[in-house]
């Protein structure tokens, strides 16, 4: 899941992963106004369009190169 638009995540921006939740929950524990952006947009070179690419953005600013990372929990099924 990468490329086309930056994916705006719910987490606050942190300088490192030290202290990050290990259970996959969002990391909202500071007054930082910036949110995490993942991937990259169509304006970025290919090296920047990967799911591990990370940046930040102020939600009060507008930008038409941002999208949303939609996450849902899949039900476990037995075959």
C-alpha positions as CSV (number, residue, x, y, z in Angstrom):
1,X,0.0,0.0,0.0
2,X,2.0,3.0,-1.2
3,X,2.3,5.7,-3.7
4,X,-0.3,8.1,-5.4
5,X,-1.1,10.1,-2.2
6,X,0.5,10.6,1.2
7,X,-1.5,8.6,3.7
8,X,-2.5,10.7,6.8
9,X,-2.4,8.6,9.9
10,X,-4.0,9.3,13.3
11,X,-0.7,9.2,15.3
12,X,1.1,12.3,16.5
13,X,4.5,12.8,15.0
14,X,7.4,11.6,17.2
15,X,11.1,11.9,16.6
16,X,11.7,8.2,17.1
17,X,9.8,5.0,17.8
18,X,11.1,4.9,21.4
19,X,8.1,4.3,23.6
20,X,5.7,3.5,20.7
21,X,2.8,1.1,21.4
22,X,3.7,-2.5,20.4
23,X,0.0,-3.6,20.0
24,X,-0.8,-1.6,16.9
25,X,-2.8,1.1,18.6
26,X,-2.5,4.8,17.8
27,X,0.3,6.8,19.5
28,X,-1.3,10.0,20.7
29,X,0.4,11.1,23.8
30,X,1.8,14.6,23.2
31,X,0.7,18.1,22.3
32,X,2.5,17.9,18.9
33,X,0.2,19.4,16.3
34,X,1.8,17.4,13.5
35,X,0.4,14.0,12.3
36,X,2.3,11.1,10.7
37,X,2.2,10.8,6.9
38,X,3.2,7.6,5.2
39,X,4.1,6.5,1.7
40,X,4.4,9.5,-0.8
41,X,2.5,11.2,-3.4
42,X,2.6,11.2,-7.2
43,X,5.0,14.2,-6.9
44,X,7.7,12.2,-5.1
45,X,10.4,10.2,-6.9
46,X,9.9,6.4,-6.7
47,X,12.3,6.0,-3.7
48,X,9.9,8.2,-1.7
49,X,6.8,6.1,-2.7
50,X,7.1,3.2,-0.3
51,X,5.0,2.3,2.7
52,X,7.9,2.7,5.2
53,X,8.4,6.3,4.0
54,X,7.4,8.7,6.9
55,X,6.9,12.4,7.2
56,X,4.8,14.9,9.1
57,X,2.1,17.5,8.3
58,X,0.1,20.1,10.2
59,X,-3.6,19.2,10.0
60,X,-4.5,22.9,10.0
61,X,-2.8,23.3,6.6
62,X,-4.6,22.2,3.4
63,X,-3.0,20.0,0.8
64,X,-4.5,18.1,-2.1
65,X,-1.7,15.4,-2.1
66,X,-3.0,13.8,1.1
67,X,-5.3,10.8,1.5
68,X,-6.3,8.4,4.3
69,X,-4.9,5.1,5.4
70,X,-8.0,3.0,6.0
71,X,-7.6,0.2,8.4
72,X,-10.1,-2.5,9.3
73,X,-9.9,-5.7,11.3
74,X,-10.6,-8.8,9.3
75,X,-12.7,-11.6,10.8
76,X,-10.8,-14.9,11.3
77,X,-12.4,-17.7,9.2
78,X,-11.9,-21.4,9.3
79,X,-11.7,-23.2,6.1
